[in-house]
Amino acid sequence: RAAKSARTVVVSGVPDGVLNNDVMSDILVIHFQKSKNNGGDVEEVTYPTMEKGVAYVTFEDQEVVESVLKKNEHRLEDKRLSRYYPLKVTPYCENVSSFIVNLVVLPL
């Protein structure tokens, strides 16, 4: 089984403050499990996150990540939402800034 980071996507554009966080997590699970959204079995949704309007969706299988990323347009639609919300889905990657090393040159 692939590492968790390889089975996770970053979802931005999640409507913030519109519904209870647990309800929004459920809506995201439903969205990403639907075959019309190229989805599959969702292992976990992390919402809310440190970033406003961003969720992390982890799938059971890495192949689902690839198919979800191939879908051109994700629209978050649910009867509990007043309208649909376009979502941007991108691959998850570890925070690049944590890998930046400050080089200190010491005088000889």
Secondary structure, 3 states (H helix, E strand, C coil): CCCHHHHEEEEECCCCCCCCHHHHHHHHHHHHHCHHHCCCCEEEEECCCCCCCEEEEEECCHHHHHHHHHCCCEEECCCCCCCCEEEEEEECCCCHHHHCCCCCCCCC
